[in-house]
């Protein structure tokens, strides 16, 4: 995810139901893997944008050991 996106944008791109996107966004947020920006309107509507803190994942398998490295987005830690 290069730029922040709304739940509607994510759902449209992934063809996933909104309920699924909201549930997965909450899991990623709780795991501190996304940045959230936005507000809640006076009517109670959410106007939030989400951006991944992870650019990629690198994994290596060696002699039964698994190593996993998260590659951060440029704006979240060292590139």
KOLRO-97422 format. One line per field, with one value per atom (N, C-alpha, C): x, y, z; atom name. Coordinates in Angstrom, 3 decimals. Layout:
<sites>
px [X/...]
py [Y/...]
pz [Z/...]
atom [CA/...]
</sites>
This chain:
<sites>
px [0.853/0.000/0.903/0.940/1.826/1.238/-0.078/-0.700/-1.834/-2.196/-3.308/-4.596/-5.387/-6.634/-7.756/-8.963/-10.144/-10.560/-11.440/-11.969/-12.703/-13.427/-14.157/-13.190/-12.068/-11.070/-10.460/-10.131/-9.529/-10.516/-11.778/-12.794/-12.985/-13.001/-13.185/-12.000/-10.785/-9.591/-9.470/-9.864/-9.698/-10.955/-12.054/-13.357/-13.784/-13.381/-13.748/-14.934/-15.782/-16.899/-16.381/-17.147/-16.743/-16.516/-17.375/-17.226/-15.878/-15.452/-14.164/-13.023/-13.108/-12.056/-11.965/-13.097/-13.077/-12.470/-12.815/-12.291/-10.771/-10.312/-8.867/-8.097/-8.689/-8.060/-7.878/-8.882/-8.784/-7.659/-7.524/-6.448/-5.081/-4.931/-3.666/-3.372/-4.407/-4.234/-3.800/-4.479/-4.128/-2.701/-2.238/-0.880/0.151/-0.306/0.557/1.245/0.533/1.088/0.565/-0.395/-0.901/-0.979/-0.937/-1.120/-2.510/-3.227/-4.580/-4.612/-5.285/-5.501/-6.939/-7.546/-8.912/-9.688/-11.010/-11.887/-13.238/-14.067/-15.456/-16.316/-17.243/-18.084/-19.108/-19.790/-20.851/-21.976/-22.155/-23.186/-22.718/-21.469/-20.929/-20.277/-20.127/-19.484/-17.971/-17.341/-15.879/-15.314/-14.346/-13.611/-12.128/-11.734/-10.368/-9.636/-8.332/-7.452/-6.429/-6.007/-5.092/-3.884/-2.704/-1.475/-0.648/-0.143/0.671/2.025/2.484/3.830/4.840/4.336/5.187/5.175/6.374/6.503/6.561/7.178/7.309/7.747/7.797/8.220/9.270/10.356/11.420/11.483/11.465/11.555/12.633/13.276/14.317/14.081/14.276/14.161/15.533/16.074/17.397/17.453/17.705/17.828/16.666/15.463/14.282/13.989/14.799/14.562/13.920/13.020/12.367/12.731/13.242/13.517/12.600/11.941/11.036/11.463/11.578/11.967/10.907/10.413/9.480/10.275/9.953/10.619/9.702/10.122/9.236/9.083/7.922/7.742/8.726/9.087/10.093/9.718/8.453/8.027/7.953/8.243/8.123/9.404/10.416/11.666/12.679/13.761/14.840/14.470/14.680/14.356/15.297]
py [-1.163/0.000/1.232/1.945/3.102/4.362/4.527/5.723/5.294/6.154/5.803/5.582/4.600/4.277/4.099/4.348/4.144/2.682/2.284/0.923/0.666/1.644/1.491/1.209/1.937/1.714/0.320/-0.080/-1.401/-2.497/-2.345/-3.342/-3.438/-2.297/-2.304/-2.971/-2.677/-3.251/-4.757/-5.185/-6.595/-7.421/-6.727/-7.386/-8.162/-7.654/-8.262/-7.501/-8.189/-7.501/-6.467/-5.390/-4.335/-4.889/-5.809/-6.361/-7.072/-7.765/-8.454/-7.457/-6.392/-5.377/-4.694/-4.313/-3.677/-4.610/-5.892/-6.857/-7.006/-7.101/-7.267/-5.989/-4.842/-3.559/-3.500/-3.936/-3.919/-4.829/-6.008/-6.931/-6.296/-5.684/-5.032/-3.858/-3.089/-1.949/-2.437/-3.465/-4.013/-4.553/-5.032/-5.570/-4.492/-3.243/-2.092/-2.193/-2.755/-2.911/-1.875/-1.045/0.016/1.316/2.394/3.734/4.194/4.776/5.252/6.766/7.421/8.856/9.138/10.123/10.466/10.963/10.901/11.447/10.745/11.019/10.573/11.828/11.853/13.033/13.167/14.310/14.532/13.506/12.993/11.978/10.581/10.462/9.176/8.362/8.975/8.262/8.288/7.170/7.077/7.618/8.479/8.983/8.722/7.474/7.075/6.596/6.824/6.299/5.416/4.377/3.399/3.227/3.096/2.887/1.824/0.888/-0.188/0.337/-0.174/0.135/-0.839/-1.865/-2.914/-2.836/-2.744/-2.720/-4.132/-5.036/-6.407/-7.328/-8.596/-9.617/-10.490/-10.727/-11.594/-12.815/-13.991/-15.202/-16.121/-16.829/-17.782/-19.075/-20.187/-21.500/-22.163/-22.596/-23.198/-24.249/-25.489/-26.593/-26.646/-26.497/-26.570/-25.312/-24.278/-22.997/-22.029/-21.226/-20.196/-18.836/-17.973/-16.583/-15.680/-14.762/-13.830/-12.415/-11.578/-10.174/-9.284/-8.321/-7.335/-6.170/-5.776/-4.646/-3.442/-2.432/-1.288/-0.361/0.303/1.380/2.489/3.282/4.327/5.284/5.543/6.510/5.918/4.618/3.956/3.190/3.876/3.214/3.337/2.626/2.718/1.993/2.636/1.983/0.847]
pz [0.000/0.000/0.000/-1.121/-1.230/-0.619/-0.694/-0.139/0.781/1.728/2.615/1.820/2.265/1.581/2.593/2.137/2.972/2.910/3.818/3.814/2.503/2.009/0.746/-0.405/-0.458/-1.509/-1.393/-0.183/0.035/-0.360/0.034/-0.303/-1.813/-2.493/-3.945/-4.644/-4.199/-4.819/-4.571/-3.393/-3.031/-3.282/-3.585/-3.774/-2.524/-1.373/-0.097/0.500/1.255/1.921/2.923/3.092/4.029/5.432/5.874/7.221/7.378/6.339/6.373/6.426/5.624/5.603/6.962/7.544/8.869/9.909/9.865/10.836/10.688/9.450/9.230/9.544/9.254/9.619/11.129/11.884/13.345/13.829/13.219/13.594/13.308/12.126/11.768/12.693/13.040/13.948/15.332/15.838/17.158/17.174/16.025/15.900/15.577/15.497/15.219/13.859/12.867/11.527/10.533/10.966/10.094/10.864/10.112/10.657/10.259/11.200/10.952/11.097/10.150/10.270/9.877/10.506/10.162/11.358/11.224/12.247/12.204/13.202/13.201/13.133/12.177/11.972/13.090/13.121/14.113/13.972/12.743/12.496/12.880/13.314/13.737/12.625/11.443/10.337/10.509/10.150/10.192/8.892/9.011/7.856/8.126/7.986/8.295/7.047/7.037/6.006/6.693/5.994/6.568/5.665/6.288/5.534/6.244/5.461/6.011/6.472/7.592/8.051/7.443/6.757/6.198/4.678/4.100/2.643/2.078/2.824/2.348/3.466/3.126/4.077/3.392/4.096/3.583/4.493/3.890/4.704/4.145/5.057/4.691/5.458/4.763/5.362/5.289/6.446/6.466/7.568/7.180/8.141/9.141/8.643/9.504/10.278/10.111/10.784/9.798/10.313/9.504/10.073/9.229/9.608/8.814/9.500/8.847/9.206/8.194/8.391/7.760/8.527/7.991/7.422/6.204/5.559/5.719/6.509/6.786/5.578/5.522/4.554/4.888/3.910/4.106/5.226/5.420/6.430/7.828/7.961/9.242/9.551/9.929/10.274/9.159/9.296/8.322/7.038/5.862/4.599/4.282]
atom [N/CA/C/N/CA/C/N/CA/C/N/CA/C/N/CA/C/N/CA/C/N/CA/C/N/CA/C/N/CA/C/N/CA/C/N/CA/C/N/CA/C/N/CA/C/N/CA/C/N/CA/C/N/CA/C/N/CA/C/N/CA/C/N/CA/C/N/CA/C/N/CA/C/N/CA/C/N/CA/C/N/CA/C/N/CA/C/N/CA/C/N/CA/C/N/CA/C/N/CA/C/N/CA/C/N/CA/C/N/CA/C/N/CA/C/N/CA/C/N/CA/C/N/CA/C/N/CA/C/N/CA/C/N/CA/C/N/CA/C/N/CA/C/N/CA/C/N/CA/C/N/CA/C/N/CA/C/N/CA/C/N/CA/C/N/CA/C/N/CA/C/N/CA/C/N/CA/C/N/CA/C/N/CA/C/N/CA/C/N/CA/C/N/CA/C/N/CA/C/N/CA/C/N/CA/C/N/CA/C/N/CA/C/N/CA/C/N/CA/C/N/CA/C/N/CA/C/N/CA/C/N/CA/C/N/CA/C/N/CA/C/N/CA/C/N/CA/C/N/CA/C/N/CA/C/N/CA/C/N/CA/C/N/CA/C/N/CA/C/N/CA/C/N/CA/C]
</sites>
